[in-house]
């Protein structure tokens, strides 16, 4: 399996450099840098097809500036990811909620409680 994505246009085998997405609600075509992952409702285009892109009459074309080069991972990215995973795995300290003066605890199942109002 090739790691290079190809242009979505029929009979074009050139490597893709941009991704085209349609925003139907706004009648807008958005052309930006090549997306990280191939999406089913997006189209990857080569440089030539991206340059010649036109939209249907009444539609706007938004061309997002391409970055100077492909994104490269840094040690900061890896460290930020590791910190986020550690934070998500840390147990949360919670104080149990006490029923208010108008509520009575009717039952408990695991971590869930049924609270009833005296009006019920």
Order of alpha helices (4+ residues) and beta strands (2+ residues): beta-beta-beta-alpha-beta-alpha-beta-beta
